[in-house]
Amino acid sequence: MPILGIMASQISGHLFAPSGAYDSIATVTLSSTASNISFTSIPATYTHLQIRGIGKQATTTANGPSLYYNGISTGTSYAFHNLYGNGSSAAANGFASQPYDSSMSLIGTGSEYTAFIIDILDYANTNKYKTTRALTGLDKNGSGEVYLHSNVFMSTNAISQIDIFNGYVWQQYTQFALYGVKGA
């Protein structure tokens, strides 16, 4: 039976994505609290990387965690732009020469969880800087916020390690999943 004009057999095939185009590399689900999550020894066999997750921090002060690539967490190797809104207002900002990637500016506190998707484009290409785009969102029991991020890691080295440092404490059940994306 057609689904929106598409046969069900087309959905299970390669209509939307070829089989194996999107592979799970690693998943971390916290059984207790932690301040840092690391993905190490990332293979250079994909075109892009994607991190999907849901998490919250222990503090009631809403501060976003930082992403570091290849252990670089000092200096001026990162720059970013953020666009965010809460349903009644919107704002934007940007920063150059930073010591971190801000793809996760928004993190839930207390009982709130933030959902996020982070794409790290051309992470293994040694001929260009690495671009990151991210979408994060948070429901605050009827209100909420959404953020769009764009970041650049000013290094031509392939990314083989990603550290997600909270600066506070990631709460139990926070989850991060790293995927490899093949293709163009």
C-alpha positions as CSV (number, residue, x, y, z in Angstrom):
1,M,0.0,0.0,0.0
2,P,1.5,3.4,-0.9
3,I,2.6,5.7,1.9
4,L,2.4,9.3,0.7
5,G,2.8,8.0,-2.8
6,I,5.8,5.9,-2.0
7,M,5.7,2.1,-1.9
8,A,6.7,0.6,1.4
9,S,9.3,-1.5,-0.4
10,Q,11.0,1.8,-1.6
11,I,11.4,2.9,2.0
12,S,13.4,-0.1,3.1
13,G,15.7,0.2,0.1
14,H,18.1,3.0,-0.8
15,L,15.5,5.6,-1.6
16,F,16.5,7.8,1.4
17,A,20.0,6.6,2.2
18,P,22.2,3.7,1.0
19,S,22.6,0.9,3.4
20,G,25.7,1.5,5.5
21,A,25.8,5.2,4.8
22,Y,25.2,6.1,8.4
23,D,27.1,3.9,10.9
24,S,27.2,3.8,14.7
25,I,30.8,4.3,15.9
26,A,30.2,4.6,19.7
27,T,27.6,5.3,22.3
28,V,28.1,6.6,25.8
29,T,25.2,6.4,28.4
30,L,26.2,7.6,31.8
31,S,25.4,5.3,34.7
32,S,26.7,7.9,37.1
33,T,27.8,11.5,36.8
34,A,30.8,12.7,34.8
35,S,32.4,16.0,33.8
36,N,33.9,14.9,30.5
37,I,32.8,12.5,27.7
38,S,35.5,11.4,25.1
39,F,35.4,9.7,21.8
40,T,38.9,8.6,20.9
41,S,40.5,6.7,18.1
42,I,37.9,7.9,15.6
43,P,38.5,6.1,12.3
44,A,39.1,8.4,9.2
45,T,36.9,6.2,7.0
46,Y,33.9,8.5,6.8
47,T,33.1,11.8,5.1
48,H,31.4,13.4,8.1
49,L,30.6,12.7,11.8
50,Q,27.4,13.3,13.7
51,I,26.9,13.4,17.4
52,R,23.3,12.9,18.7
53,G,22.4,13.1,22.3
54,I,20.3,14.2,25.2
55,G,21.7,15.4,28.4
56,K,21.5,17.7,31.5
57,Q,24.0,19.1,33.9
58,A,23.9,19.1,37.7
59,T,24.1,22.9,38.3
60,T,21.1,25.1,38.0
61,T,23.3,27.7,36.2
62,A,22.7,27.2,32.5
63,N,26.1,27.1,30.9
64,G,27.0,25.3,27.8
65,P,29.7,22.7,27.5
66,S,32.6,22.9,25.2
67,L,33.8,20.6,22.5
68,Y,37.5,20.1,21.9
69,Y,39.0,18.3,19.0
70,N,42.3,16.3,19.2
71,G,42.8,17.5,22.7
72,I,43.2,21.2,21.7
73,S,41.5,23.2,24.5
74,T,43.6,26.3,24.7
75,G,44.6,29.0,22.3
76,T,42.6,30.5,19.5
77,S,41.8,27.5,17.3
78,Y,38.0,27.9,17.2
79,A,35.4,30.5,16.1
80,F,31.6,30.3,16.2
81,H,28.2,32.0,15.6
82,N,25.0,31.3,17.5
83,L,21.4,32.1,16.7
84,Y,18.8,31.4,19.4
85,G,15.2,32.1,20.3
86,N,12.7,31.3,23.0
87,G,9.4,31.9,21.2
88,S,9.1,35.5,22.1
89,S,12.6,36.9,21.2
90,A,15.6,35.9,19.2
91,A,19.3,36.9,19.3
92,A,22.6,36.1,17.7
93,N,26.2,36.4,18.6
94,G,29.6,35.4,17.3
95,F,33.1,35.0,18.7
96,A,36.5,34.6,17.0
97,S,39.8,33.3,18.5
98,Q,38.2,31.0,21.1
99,P,39.7,27.9,22.9
100,Y,36.7,25.7,22.3
101,D,33.7,24.9,19.9
102,S,30.4,26.1,21.3
103,S,28.1,23.6,19.5
104,M,26.3,22.9,22.8
105,S,25.6,26.4,24.2
106,L,22.3,25.3,25.7
107,I,22.2,22.6,28.3
108,G,19.3,21.6,30.6
109,T,19.5,22.0,34.4
110,G,17.6,20.3,37.2
111,S,14.9,18.2,35.5
112,E,15.4,19.6,32.0
113,Y,17.1,17.6,29.3
114,T,18.6,19.2,26.1
115,A,18.4,17.4,22.8
116,F,21.1,18.0,20.2
117,I,22.5,17.0,16.8
118,I,26.0,18.1,15.9
119,D,27.4,17.6,12.4
120,I,31.2,17.7,12.0
121,L,31.8,18.1,8.3
122,D,34.8,16.8,6.4
123,Y,36.5,15.8,9.7
124,A,39.2,13.7,8.0
125,N,40.0,16.1,5.2
126,T,43.6,17.4,5.7
127,N,43.2,20.1,3.1
128,K,40.8,22.4,5.0
129,Y,39.5,23.6,8.3
130,K,36.7,21.7,10.0
131,T,33.2,23.1,10.0
132,T,30.6,22.1,12.6
133,R,26.9,22.8,12.6
134,A,24.6,22.1,15.4
135,L,20.9,22.3,16.5
136,T,20.1,22.1,20.2
137,G,16.7,22.5,21.9
138,L,15.2,22.5,25.4
139,D,11.6,22.4,26.7
140,K,11.0,24.2,30.0
141,N,7.6,22.8,30.7
142,G,5.7,25.0,28.2
143,S,8.5,27.4,27.3
144,G,11.8,26.6,25.8
145,E,14.7,27.6,23.7
146,V,16.3,26.5,20.4
147,Y,19.9,27.2,19.2
148,L,21.5,27.0,15.8
149,H,25.3,27.0,15.8
150,S,28.1,27.2,13.2
151,N,31.7,26.7,14.3
152,V,35.1,26.4,12.7
153,F,38.1,24.4,14.0
154,M,41.1,26.1,12.4
155,S,43.2,23.1,11.9
156,T,43.8,20.9,8.8
157,N,44.5,17.9,11.0
158,A,42.0,15.0,10.8
159,I,39.8,14.9,13.9
160,S,40.5,11.6,15.7
161,Q,39.3,12.6,19.2
162,I,36.3,14.6,20.5
163,D,36.0,15.7,24.1
164,I,32.7,17.0,25.4
165,F,33.6,18.9,28.5
166,N,30.8,20.3,30.7
167,G,32.7,22.3,33.2
168,Y,30.1,21.2,35.8
169,V,28.8,17.6,35.9
170,W,26.8,15.6,33.3
171,Q,23.9,13.9,35.1
172,Q,23.2,10.1,35.1
173,Y,21.4,8.9,31.9
174,T,23.0,11.6,29.7
175,Q,23.7,10.0,26.4
176,F,26.0,10.7,23.4
177,A,26.1,8.7,20.2
178,L,28.7,9.2,17.6
179,Y,27.9,8.2,14.0
180,G,30.0,8.1,10.8
181,V,28.4,9.4,7.6
182,K,29.6,8.1,4.3
183,G,29.1,9.7,0.9
184,A,29.3,13.3,-0.4
